[in-house]
Amino acid sequence: MIYSGHTRQDQNAFRVREHRGKLRRLHRNLYTDDFDRPAEEIVAENILVIAAALLPDWQLSHSSAAVRGPVDGMLFVSGGGKPGRHLHLPGVRIIRLPGLRAPEHDEIPTPTQLERGPEGPPELLTLRVSTRLQTIFECLSTARSYPEKTLPDVAVAELIASLPVVDRERAERFAARNGLRRECLRYRALSFEVATAEDMPLAEPDGASIYFYGWAMGRLTYLGGGEYSFTYDRDWPVALSSELPRQVDPSYEGRGMPAFFENCLPEGWTESVVLASNKLSREDLFGLFTTTRKYLSNLTLRPLGIPEAELVYDAHSVRLAHLPGRRDGVVHLHEEIGRMPEDVDLWRRTRTDGPLRLSGVQAKLPISLFEAEAGFAIRIGDLRHGCTHILKVATHYEGLIENEWATMELARRIGLPVAQAVMVEFQEDSPYRSRSLLVERYDIPDRVALESEGSRTELLLQEDACSLLLLRRAQKYNTSMERIADALLAAGIAPAGERGMRHFLILVLYSWIVGNGDLHAKNVSILRRFRIGRPGEAPTLEGVSLAPFYDIVNTRLHLPGDEFAVPVDGKRSNLRVRSFERLGGRWGMSRDEVRAEAERFVLGVNAHLDPVLSASGLSEELRERFAGIVEENVRTLGV
């Protein structure tokens, strides 16, 4: 087994074990418990997981990316930092080379495992590898210092022949972005016959203008061949993400939809229904993006599909606090949706009606809550009516709605910033016969304030940690709480103060205590707070804060043994308070401060858990299991 410390404490622990003769040192922060085989053999067998552990921000490149391993005893990597500082391992030299201007990479699991901490289990890591198209151009570059980093022309021609059509169609744009003029000429010479061998239809270039309320932000354009570009409107003042810098034009051009926009897209069940309803392939991200004209925080795509004068911005006219509750805590509403979420006709209307498109895997609908003659009612929220709430419907998991309400309500009662939610039931003739959960949007203002208060109104723009980390939707589990914390700090979340990093620690602590195993990178978000300026001027960015908690549920109640979605301190289970102390230490919280927060939560949970479970409607068996999960996690925490 190979060992490489994830944290400073883990590195110290491995050094102690080496000093005691239990581990054998291969390189700085690299050990093995194999004392019999030659070091060169051990390194060669595990070189990819070693590279992923020692150089997580670099990518396998050039000939090493082509063969997925060393070439003549050298493993070539690029990007990530200052080139030229090579690593000399037994039998292998890792050569760091300069990265391209606009690099691309894929991610692959390593073929062997590695232990990151003394208490953690062995795990496969994720290794960045140059895309096939980038690998070809890297292997066509000049090689005065390291001729081994290139490949013979015949091998490059074979790589070109294996390229999918979309990569061949975008090859010259890739070369132009990266200043690879000579390499492009060689590519043309080697790919002439291949390029004309297939004549497959490709998706046509297309584009959409992106607006925040009434302000033009910029234009997202599909270039064809799986490539996109984004250009800001000249009057929009703020960069949407680090991947979309404000100072260059175009702000983005490259393979794949920018993470900020891709992470707006639906996943799982919702994605499947939308794709089927619109007869789209799973690879057609731009087609999926344009199946609706509205996204969170009043982001809209123009043209709208309706007259501009009929557009209604999302804003609250009725809050959950206004609804009359019953003794059992369930609210009765009149349902005017008329169709269940799996009804294809419901989704076919979305292209023209433009209801809010929600990300996430759970079955849920965008809802407009309003006051009718017969009482309070809900309908699908769309461009003409706005979307104020989100309706989550019952699934095949017994008690999931009651479980999520209880987990969210418990957080509210102990004083955590959480999205407001109530359980609802509908009239007898409604197709929604089971309880549902109605969640109030926190990213939109009250309608009175939006229409009358002018410059005093605060507008919020949401971005999740998946986007902050430049991860794709499918990569939301491919991170750690430490990386998420660093991304939040880089985005401007204050180490202290209201809605600062303390609240992130609280979210992670609370999720562990209540068995929320689905706290991935899309379930942590920031809010950029804008103030409306004078007429004709773009809004002004006033600050950044952590979003209220959302999508919190005791997953272990339905999935026994469910672990944390992403690791804390290198671990996904059996988390003790010292792991949270190390997490808080990244932004300056002392161990005593972290322990005090943990103790406060434990007291709060113990005080409110039984009343919340009693009001939840969960069966007696599920209430007992819920309480048992909390008790076990508190005991493991050790405060």
ChimeraX attribute file (.defattr): number of C-alpha atoms within 10 A of each C-alpha:
attribute: neighborCount
match mode: 1-to-1
recipient: residues
	/A:1	14
	/A:2	23
	/A:3	26
	/A:4	22
	/A:5	23
	/A:6	17
	/A:7	14
	/A:8	12
	/A:9	14
	/A:10	20
	/A:11	20
	/A:12	13
	/A:13	15
	/A:14	26
	/A:15	21
	/A:16	13
	/A:17	16
	/A:18	16
	/A:19	12
	/A:20	10
	/A:21	12
	/A:22	15
	/A:23	21
	/A:24	21
	/A:25	18
	/A:26	17
	/A:27	13
	/A:28	12
	/A:29	18
	/A:30	21
	/A:31	23
	/A:32	22
	/A:33	15
	/A:34	14
	/A:35	11
	/A:36	7
	/A:37	8
	/A:38	11
	/A:39	17
	/A:40	13
	/A:41	12
	/A:42	18
	/A:43	19
	/A:44	17
	/A:45	13
	/A:46	17
	/A:47	21
	/A:48	24
	/A:49	24
	/A:50	24
	/A:51	23
	/A:52	21
	/A:53	22
	/A:54	16
	/A:55	19
	/A:56	15
	/A:57	15
	/A:58	23
	/A:59	28
	/A:60	32
	/A:61	32
	/A:62	29
	/A:63	26
	/A:64	24
	/A:65	26
	/A:66	24
	/A:67	10
	/A:68	15
	/A:69	19
	/A:70	21
	/A:71	18
	/A:72	11
	/A:73	15
	/A:74	21
	/A:75	27
	/A:76	26
	/A:77	29
	/A:78	23
	/A:79	18
	/A:80	15
	/A:81	14
	/A:82	11
	/A:83	14
	/A:84	12
	/A:85	11
	/A:86	14
	/A:87	18
	/A:88	12
	/A:89	20
	/A:90	16
	/A:91	15
	/A:92	18
	/A:93	17
	/A:94	21
	/A:95	20
	/A:96	24
	/A:97	22
	/A:98	13
	/A:99	20
	/A:100	15
	/A:101	11
	/A:102	15
	/A:103	17
	/A:104	20
	/A:105	19
	/A:106	13
	/A:107	16
	/A:108	12
	/A:109	15
	/A:110	20
	/A:111	14
	/A:112	17
	/A:113	19
	/A:114	25
	/A:115	22
	/A:116	24
	/A:117	22
	/A:118	18
	/A:119	11
	/A:120	16
	/A:121	13
	/A:122	16
	/A:123	15
	/A:124	15
	/A:125	23
	/A:126	20
	/A:127	24
	/A:128	24
	/A:129	24
	/A:130	24
	/A:131	20
	/A:132	22
	/A:133	21
	/A:134	24
	/A:135	23
	/A:136	28
	/A:137	23
	/A:138	24
	/A:139	25
	/A:140	24
	/A:141	18
	/A:142	13
	/A:143	12
	/A:144	8
	/A:145	7
	/A:146	12
	/A:147	12
	/A:148	20
	/A:149	28
	/A:150	23
	/A:151	19
	/A:152	10
	/A:153	14
	/A:154	10
	/A:155	14
	/A:156	22
	/A:157	18
	/A:158	14
	/A:159	16
	/A:160	21
	/A:161	17
	/A:162	14
	/A:163	16
	/A:164	12
	/A:165	17
	/A:166	16
	/A:167	21
	/A:168	18
	/A:169	17
	/A:170	18
	/A:171	19
	/A:172	17
	/A:173	18
	/A:174	23
	/A:175	20
	/A:176	11
	/A:177	15
	/A:178	16
	/A:179	14
	/A:180	18
	/A:181	13
	/A:182	13
	/A:183	18
	/A:184	20
	/A:185	14
	/A:186	14
	/A:187	21
	/A:188	14
	/A:189	11
	/A:190	18
	/A:191	19
	/A:192	11
	/A:193	11
	/A:194	16
	/A:195	16
	/A:196	8
	/A:197	10
	/A:198	9
	/A:199	8
	/A:200	8
	/A:201	8
	/A:202	12
	/A:203	15
	/A:204	9
	/A:205	14
	/A:206	13
	/A:207	17
	/A:208	20
	/A:209	19
	/A:210	23
	/A:211	19
	/A:212	22
	/A:213	16
	/A:214	12
	/A:215	17
	/A:216	20
	/A:217	24
	/A:218	19
	/A:219	19
	/A:220	23
	/A:221	19
	/A:222	23
	/A:223	19
	/A:224	17
	/A:225	21
	/A:226	21
	/A:227	21
	/A:228	21
	/A:229	21
	/A:230	23
	/A:231	20
	/A:232	26
	/A:233	16
	/A:234	10
	/A:235	14
	/A:236	19
	/A:237	15
	/A:238	16
	/A:239	14
	/A:240	20
	/A:241	17
	/A:242	15
	/A:243	16
	/A:244	22
	/A:245	16
	/A:246	20
	/A:247	10
	/A:248	10
	/A:249	13
	/A:250	14
	/A:251	16
	/A:252	20
	/A:253	23
	/A:254	19
	/A:255	22
	/A:256	17
	/A:257	23
	/A:258	23
	/A:259	20
	/A:260	23
	/A:261	17
	/A:262	21
	/A:263	25
	/A:264	22
	/A:265	20
	/A:266	21
	/A:267	19
	/A:268	13
	/A:269	14
	/A:270	23
	/A:271	20
	/A:272	15
	/A:273	19
	/A:274	24
	/A:275	18
	/A:276	15
	/A:277	18
	/A:278	16
	/A:279	11
	/A:280	16
	/A:281	12
	/A:282	12
	/A:283	9
	/A:284	12
	/A:285	18
	/A:286	24
	/A:287	18
	/A:288	20
	/A:289	20
	/A:290	17
	/A:291	22
	/A:292	25
	/A:293	26
	/A:294	30
	/A:295	21
	/A:296	21
	/A:297	22
	/A:298	25
	/A:299	23
	/A:300	26
	/A:301	23
	/A:302	18
	/A:303	12
	/A:304	20
	/A:305	15
	/A:306	14
	/A:307	9
	/A:308	12
	/A:309	7
	/A:310	11
	/A:311	16
	/A:312	15
	/A:313	25
	/A:314	30
	/A:315	24
	/A:316	24
	/A:317	15
	/A:318	17
	/A:319	15
	/A:320	17
	/A:321	11
	/A:322	9
	/A:323	15
	/A:324	14
	/A:325	15
	/A:326	9
	/A:327	8
	/A:328	11
	/A:329	14
	/A:330	19
	/A:331	21
	/A:332	19
	/A:333	19
	/A:334	21
	/A:335	21
	/A:336	14
	/A:337	19
	/A:338	14
	/A:339	14
	/A:340	14
	/A:341	18
	/A:342	13
	/A:343	12
	/A:344	15
	/A:345	12
	/A:346	16
	/A:347	22
	/A:348	16
	/A:349	14
	/A:350	22
	/A:351	16
	/A:352	15
	/A:353	21
	/A:354	26
	/A:355	27
	/A:356	28
	/A:357	25
	/A:358	22
	/A:359	20
	/A:360	20
	/A:361	13
	/A:362	17
	/A:363	18
	/A:364	21
	/A:365	24
	/A:366	24
	/A:367	25
	/A:368	26
	/A:369	28
	/A:370	17
	/A:371	14
	/A:372	10
	/A:373	6
	/A:374	8
	/A:375	12
	/A:376	18
	/A:377	19
	/A:378	22
	/A:379	18
	/A:380	26
	/A:381	23
	/A:382	26
	/A:383	25
	/A:384	18
	/A:385	21
	/A:386	24
	/A:387	30
	/A:388	30
	/A:389	27
	/A:390	22
	/A:391	22
	/A:392	21
	/A:393	21
	/A:394	20
	/A:395	13
	/A:396	6
	/A:397	10
	/A:398	14
	/A:399	19
	/A:400	23
	/A:401	25
	/A:402	23
	/A:403	24
	/A:404	24
	/A:405	28
	/A:406	29
	/A:407	24
	/A:408	25
	/A:409	25
	/A:410	24
	/A:411	25
	/A:412	16
	/A:413	16
	/A:414	18
	/A:415	11
	/A:416	18
	/A:417	19
	/A:418	20
	/A:419	20
	/A:420	21
	/A:421	23
	/A:422	24
	/A:423	24
	/A:424	20
	/A:425	19
	/A:426	20
	/A:427	13
	/A:428	10
	/A:429	9
	/A:430	16
	/A:431	13
	/A:432	19
	/A:433	13
	/A:434	13
	/A:435	20
	/A:436	24
	/A:437	23
	/A:438	27
	/A:439	22
	/A:440	22
	/A:441	22
	/A:442	20
	/A:443	22
	/A:444	21
	/A:445	21
	/A:446	15
	/A:447	15
	/A:448	12
	/A:449	15
	/A:450	20
	/A:451	11
	/A:452	10
	/A:453	12
	/A:454	14
	/A:455	15
	/A:456	12
	/A:457	18
	/A:458	21
	/A:459	23
	/A:460	25
	/A:461	18
	/A:462	20
	/A:463	24
	/A:464	21
	/A:465	24
	/A:466	28
	/A:467	26
	/A:468	24
	/A:469	22
	/A:470	19
	/A:471	21
	/A:472	18
	/A:473	20
	/A:474	11
	/A:475	15
	/A:476	22
	/A:477	18
	/A:478	17
	/A:479	19
	/A:480	20
	/A:481	22
	/A:482	18
	/A:483	14
	/A:484	22
	/A:485	21
	/A:486	16
	/A:487	18
	/A:488	26
	/A:489	16
	/A:490	12
	/A:491	17
	/A:492	15
	/A:493	25
	/A:494	19
	/A:495	19
	/A:496	13
	/A:497	11
	/A:498	12
	/A:499	19
	/A:500	20
	/A:501	24
	/A:502	21
	/A:503	21
	/A:504	24
	/A:505	21
	/A:506	20
	/A:507	22
	/A:508	18
	/A:509	21
	/A:510	21
	/A:511	21
	/A:512	24
	/A:513	24
	/A:514	28
	/A:515	25
	/A:516	24
	/A:517	22
	/A:518	21
	/A:519	22
	/A:520	21
	/A:521	26
	/A:522	23
	/A:523	17
	/A:524	23
	/A:525	23
	/A:526	23
	/A:527	22
	/A:528	23
	/A:529	18
	/A:530	19
	/A:531	18
	/A:532	18
	/A:533	14
	/A:534	10
	/A:535	9
	/A:536	8
	/A:537	12
	/A:538	20
	/A:539	22
	/A:540	16
	/A:541	16
	/A:542	11
	/A:543	14
	/A:544	21
	/A:545	23
	/A:546	25
	/A:547	25
	/A:548	20
	/A:549	21
	/A:550	21
	/A:551	19
	/A:552	26
	/A:553	24
	/A:554	25
	/A:555	22
	/A:556	19
	/A:557	24
	/A:558	17
	/A:559	11
	/A:560	10
	/A:561	13
	/A:562	17
	/A:563	19
	/A:564	24
	/A:565	20
	/A:566	22
	/A:567	19
	/A:568	21
	/A:569	24
	/A:570	24
	/A:571	19
	/A:572	18
	/A:573	18
	/A:574	16
	/A:575	22
	/A:576	19
	/A:577	19
	/A:578	16
	/A:579	16
	/A:580	22
	/A:581	20
	/A:582	21
	/A:583	21
	/A:584	23
	/A:585	14
	/A:586	15
	/A:587	16
	/A:588	13
	/A:589	18
	/A:590	14
	/A:591	17
	/A:592	10
	/A:593	15
	/A:594	23
	/A:595	17
	/A:596	13
	/A:597	16
	/A:598	24
	/A:599	17
	/A:600	14
	/A:601	21
	/A:602	21
	/A:603	12
	/A:604	16
	/A:605	22
	/A:606	15
	/A:607	14
	/A:608	15
	/A:609	22
	/A:610	15
	/A:611	11
	/A:612	19
	/A:613	24
	/A:614	14
	/A:615	16
	/A:616	23
	/A:617	20
	/A:618	19
	/A:619	14
	/A:620	11
	/A:621	8
	/A:622	17
	/A:623	21
	/A:624	13
	/A:625	15
	/A:626	24
	/A:627	16
	/A:628	14
	/A:629	20
	/A:630	20
	/A:631	17
	/A:632	14
	/A:633	18
	/A:634	23
	/A:635	14
	/A:636	15
	/A:637	21
	/A:638	13
	/A:639	14
